């Protein structure tokens, strides 16, 4: 690892990713259900998961955006507008075009 890595942000991201996983795993068992078909041997919903969802959803995605925004200025200043924009188009635009092309081609890989 590099010497100037912010380990507390790495640990925070690990915690947030774990919360996202727990959030999505629990959706089928909570009071809100899910949009997918599932079979459960437990006919009653777990009401306490709804409180977990409410608290969790109130901060975890916003905190991801805050961490991302924290690093934006230094990355933008280091690369400059043109290089930063090209880098982002390469990293996000190419996969977007590929998925859009697969979706428009009628492929079953992307619904």
C-alpha positions as CSV (number, residue, x, y, z in Angstrom):
1,X,0.0,0.0,0.0
2,X,1.1,3.6,-0.5
3,X,2.1,5.6,2.5
4,X,-0.5,8.3,2.0
5,X,-3.5,6.1,2.0
6,X,-6.3,7.1,4.3
7,X,-7.0,3.8,6.2
8,X,-9.9,5.2,8.1
9,X,-11.8,5.8,4.8
10,X,-10.9,2.3,3.6
11,X,-12.3,0.9,6.9
12,X,-15.4,3.1,6.5
13,X,-16.0,1.8,2.9
14,X,-15.6,-1.8,4.1
15,X,-18.3,-1.1,6.8
16,X,-20.6,0.6,4.3
17,X,-20.2,-2.3,1.7
18,X,-21.1,-4.8,4.5
19,X,-24.2,-2.7,5.3
20,X,-25.2,-2.7,1.6
21,X,-24.9,-6.5,1.5
22,X,-26.9,-7.0,4.6
23,X,-29.5,-4.5,3.3
24,X,-30.0,-6.5,0.1
25,X,-29.9,-9.9,1.7
26,X,-32.5,-8.8,4.2
27,X,-35.0,-7.4,1.7
28,X,-36.8,-10.7,1.1
29,X,-37.4,-11.2,4.8
30,X,-38.3,-7.6,5.8
31,X,-41.7,-6.0,5.9
32,X,-41.3,-4.4,2.5
33,X,-40.6,-7.7,0.7
34,X,-38.9,-7.6,-2.7
35,X,-39.7,-7.4,-6.3
36,X,-38.4,-10.9,-7.1
37,X,-40.0,-14.3,-6.5
38,X,-38.8,-16.1,-3.5
39,X,-39.8,-19.0,-1.3
40,X,-39.5,-18.7,2.4
41,X,-40.0,-21.3,5.0
42,X,-40.8,-18.4,7.4
43,X,-44.2,-17.1,6.5
44,X,-44.1,-14.0,8.8
45,X,-41.9,-11.0,8.0
46,X,-39.2,-9.9,10.4
47,X,-40.4,-6.5,11.5
48,X,-37.1,-5.4,13.1
49,X,-35.5,-5.5,9.7
50,X,-37.7,-2.6,8.6
51,X,-36.1,-0.4,11.3
52,X,-32.7,-1.6,10.2
53,X,-33.6,-0.6,6.6
54,X,-34.8,2.8,7.7
55,X,-31.7,3.7,9.6
56,X,-29.4,2.1,7.1
57,X,-31.0,3.8,4.0
58,X,-30.8,7.2,5.7
59,X,-27.0,7.4,5.4
60,X,-25.1,4.7,3.6
61,X,-25.4,5.9,0.0
62,X,-24.9,9.5,0.9
63,X,-21.8,8.6,2.8
64,X,-20.4,6.8,-0.4
65,X,-21.1,10.0,-2.4
66,X,-19.4,12.1,0.3
67,X,-16.2,9.9,0.2
68,X,-16.2,10.1,-3.6
69,X,-16.6,13.9,-3.4
70,X,-13.7,14.2,-0.9
71,X,-11.3,12.9,-3.6
72,X,-12.8,14.7,-6.6
73,X,-11.0,18.0,-6.2
74,X,-7.5,16.5,-5.9
75,X,-8.1,14.1,-8.8
76,X,-9.5,16.9,-11.0
77,X,-6.6,19.3,-10.1
78,X,-4.0,16.6,-10.8
79,X,-5.4,15.6,-14.2
80,X,-7.0,18.7,-15.5
81,X,-10.4,18.9,-17.2
82,X,-9.5,17.2,-20.5
83,X,-7.6,14.2,-19.0
84,X,-10.1,13.8,-16.2
85,X,-13.1,13.8,-18.7
86,X,-11.4,11.4,-21.0
87,X,-10.5,9.1,-18.1
88,X,-14.1,9.1,-16.9
89,X,-15.5,8.5,-20.3
90,X,-13.2,5.6,-20.8
91,X,-14.0,4.1,-17.4
92,X,-17.7,4.6,-17.5
93,X,-18.7,5.3,-21.1
94,X,-17.2,2.2,-22.7
95,X,-19.1,-0.2,-20.4
96,X,-22.2,1.9,-20.8
97,X,-22.0,1.6,-24.5
98,X,-21.4,-2.2,-24.3
99,X,-24.4,-2.8,-22.1
100,X,-26.6,-0.5,-24.1
101,X,-25.6,-2.3,-27.3
102,X,-26.3,-5.7,-25.7
103,X,-29.7,-4.5,-24.4
104,X,-30.7,-3.0,-27.8
105,X,-29.6,-6.2,-29.6
106,X,-32.1,-8.2,-27.7
107,X,-29.6,-10.2,-25.8
108,X,-30.8,-12.3,-22.9
109,X,-27.7,-11.4,-20.9
110,X,-29.1,-7.9,-20.0
111,X,-32.7,-7.5,-19.1
